């Protein structure tokens, strides 16, 4: 082999090694270019003090059921941020127990990592994910967590949370229940938030679940639902308004995957986090908070 050719091969290997390093540990300024993230303008800022007295505060996280230190760190960050205004509810957006929904692991990977939040009085609102169906014990998991059915409505102060089972989006009974529940009269000042596992809009690894979008998207839009939450993709995403509805993916409560962006993407980031949701009389405030206690994103929905 000639010296010139050998030098060229060595140079190529150096370049490939450098590119590999950047893809694994990119400098902050290069992250959006290399990963496809679309960071929020508020990313990296300190979490501001809560303004006023919210009527309701809900902690939201998805794809948490690993029993790993990352999951424990998410629960610990929730507890640390709870402070003087503890959470009224803890909403877990599916994949409660990896890998196959073993109901004997409920305490170890669901309730124990979030014990500080639950012990402060938060109501647990579980959502079924695809991994929770692996053993066929999905109902045992729900029962152990205090839920009677895979889809249900929970009233948390002024917030009505509609929990759906997106594993069964084609179940006509569920869609009829959703249609009737959305049409039911509500007390003045009620916010309605929908929660499920599979996202209708996602630029992540799994992408948008079109069956969810087609079956339920028009119902959310017609009923004026302001916010729809999902997990499944291990990242954070916030959509631009879709027929008046904001769709948020919060599926990085215990692990992450790379995420990109599409034409509906307002914010996307492959960062471990949870969502702090504050409800006031005239607005919903969402604050995605990473495990270091910094903002990943913040948004406000008014009425």
BELKAKA-V254194 format. One record per residue. RES is the residue in one letter. PSI is psi in whole degrees, 0 to 359 (999 if undefined). NEAR is the number of other C-alpha atoms within 8 Angstrom. D_LAST is the distance of its C-alpha to the last C-alpha in Angstrom with 2 decimals. Layout:
BEGIN
res: [RES	RES]
psi: [PSI	PSI]
near: [NEAR	NEAR]
d_last: [D_LAST	D_LAST]
END
This chain:
BEGIN
res: [X	X	X	X	X	X	X	X	X	X	X	X	X	X	X	X	X	X	X	X	X	X	X	X	X	X	X	X	X	X	X	X	X	X	X	X	X	X	X	X	X	X	X	X	X	X	X	X	X	X	X	X	X	X	X	X	X	X	X	X	X	X	X	X	X	X	X	X	X	X	X	X	X	X	X	X	X	X	X	X	X	X	X	X	X	X	X	X	X	X	X	X	X	X	X	X	X	X	X	X	X	X	X	X	X	X	X	X	X	X	X	X	X	X	X	X	X	X	X	X	X	X	X	X	X	X	X	X	X	X	X	X	X	X	X	X	X	X	X	X	X	X	X	X	X	X	X	X	X	X	X	X	X	X	X	X	X	X	X	X	X	X	X	X	X	X	X	X	X	X	X	X	X	X	X	X	X	X	X	X	X	X	X	X	X	X	X	X	X	X	X	X	X	X	X	X	X	X	X	X	X	X	X	X	X	X	X	X	X	X	X	X	X	X	X	X	X	X	X	X	X	X	X	X	X	X	X	X	X	X	X	X	X	X	X	X	X	X	X	X	X	X	X	X	X	X	X	X	X	X	X	X	X	X	X	X	X	X	X	X	X	X	X	X	X	X	X	X	X	X	X	X	X	X	X	X	X	X	X	X	X	X	X	X	X	X	X	X	X	X	X	X	X	X	X	X	X	X	X	X	X	X	X]
psi: [133	156	322	316	318	319	324	320	317	317	319	318	322	316	315	320	320	318	319	318	315	323	332	319	67	146	149	320	335	350	312	325	323	332	340	2	150	88	155	153	336	0	133	350	159	146	121	160	148	130	132	201	101	145	323	144	126	131	133	132	151	156	49	341	54	335	20	167	330	319	317	324	324	313	321	321	320	312	319	321	338	313	233	346	82	163	143	336	153	115	115	120	36	169	58	328	110	153	340	23	46	110	339	350	7	309	315	323	358	295	322	317	336	17	319	327	314	322	340	1	4	135	130	127	97	144	139	133	177	325	336	346	353	324	354	12	25	322	324	322	312	316	318	335	6	13	138	334	160	342	137	164	134	127	116	92	237	1	124	115	121	107	127	156	95	352	339	44	336	6	112	331	319	315	323	319	316	315	314	322	320	329	346	137	143	155	148	138	2	134	140	124	132	147	138	181	309	128	139	331	119	138	22	197	314	330	184	137	101	333	322	314	316	323	319	338	311	327	317	316	314	327	355	30	124	334	131	128	143	168	235	304	132	72	185	133	143	131	162	163	129	105	38	359	134	129	126	132	124	80	22	52	346	345	163	160	159	149	151	213	153	186	342	0	125	317	141	141	133	77	135	134	178	168	127	111	122	128	127	177	322	2	153	130	125	134	107	125	127	177	349	358	22	157	138	327	158	145	158	132	123	164	999]
near: [4	5	6	6	8	9	8	8	8	8	8	8	8	8	8	8	8	8	8	8	9	10	9	6	6	10	7	5	5	8	11	10	7	9	10	11	14	12	11	11	5	9	10	7	8	7	8	4	4	5	5	4	6	9	10	13	14	12	13	13	16	18	18	19	12	9	11	7	6	10	14	11	9	14	13	11	11	11	11	7	7	10	7	4	6	12	14	11	13	14	12	14	21	17	18	19	17	11	8	10	17	12	10	5	9	13	8	9	14	14	10	8	13	11	9	10	15	12	7	8	10	12	8	11	10	12	17	17	17	10	12	20	12	10	9	8	12	12	10	8	12	13	9	8	9	7	10	7	7	12	9	8	8	9	8	10	7	11	12	13	12	12	13	12	13	11	9	7	11	7	7	6	6	11	12	8	8	8	9	8	7	8	7	6	4	5	5	4	6	9	8	11	13	12	13	16	19	13	17	12	11	13	13	13	9	8	10	11	11	7	9	13	12	8	11	9	10	9	10	10	11	7	8	8	12	10	11	12	15	16	18	15	15	16	18	15	14	12	13	9	9	9	5	8	13	12	16	12	15	20	17	20	16	13	10	11	10	11	14	11	13	6	4	10	14	10	14	16	13	13	9	14	15	16	12	12	12	12	14	10	6	6	10	11	11	12	12	12	15	12	10	6	10	12	15	16	14	11	7	8	8	6	4]
d_last: [72.01	72.11	70.83	68.43	66.95	66.65	64.90	62.46	61.62	61.13	58.86	56.76	56.48	55.34	52.63	51.47	51.49	49.38	46.83	46.78	46.20	43.28	41.65	41.97	41.29	39.87	39.32	35.68	35.90	37.21	34.97	32.53	35.61	37.52	34.96	32.28	29.55	26.66	25.84	22.68	22.99	22.50	25.19	27.96	26.32	26.60	23.80	22.33	22.36	19.35	17.50	17.31	17.56	15.21	15.14	16.16	17.86	19.04	21.71	21.86	25.00	26.83	30.50	31.77	34.84	37.62	39.00	39.48	39.08	36.00	34.26	35.52	34.20	30.67	31.01	32.56	29.80	27.22	29.52	30.03	26.36	25.78	27.80	26.84	23.58	24.86	22.89	21.99	22.49	24.17	23.09	25.96	25.33	28.84	32.35	32.80	36.58	38.44	40.50	41.10	39.08	41.96	40.84	43.41	41.36	38.27	39.13	40.26	37.45	34.44	34.70	37.07	35.24	32.10	34.08	32.90	29.26	30.21	32.72	30.13	28.51	26.07	25.87	27.04	25.18	27.54	27.03	30.18	31.14	34.08	36.40	35.87	37.59	40.67	42.80	41.59	40.54	36.79	36.76	38.93	36.47	33.55	35.74	36.81	33.20	32.32	30.69	32.38	31.22	29.98	26.74	24.98	21.84	21.45	19.40	18.83	17.50	13.89	13.90	15.73	17.58	19.32	22.42	24.30	27.81	27.76	31.57	31.67	29.12	31.85	32.23	31.43	31.07	28.19	26.34	26.98	25.71	22.45	22.15	22.95	20.74	17.61	18.69	19.44	17.68	15.53	15.21	12.33	9.85	11.09	9.81	12.21	13.84	17.04	20.09	23.43	26.28	26.78	24.15	23.20	22.93	25.34	27.74	29.68	33.08	32.26	29.77	27.32	28.11	28.15	28.90	25.63	23.75	25.64	25.58	22.03	19.93	19.81	18.91	15.85	14.78	15.70	13.88	10.51	11.23	9.16	12.24	15.97	18.63	22.35	25.60	29.03	29.21	30.29	27.97	24.43	22.34	18.79	18.26	16.68	14.08	16.32	15.35	11.67	12.50	13.38	16.81	18.39	22.12	23.37	27.00	28.95	29.38	33.16	34.25	33.28	34.20	33.85	30.74	30.33	27.66	26.98	25.15	21.89	22.26	20.15	21.94	24.94	27.39	30.26	29.87	30.18	26.96	24.41	20.61	19.25	15.84	14.20	11.57	10.33	8.80	5.63	6.24	8.80	11.81	14.67	18.13	21.04	24.16	27.69	30.77	31.87	28.78	27.32	23.96	24.03	20.48	17.16	13.65	10.10	6.99	3.77	0.00]
END
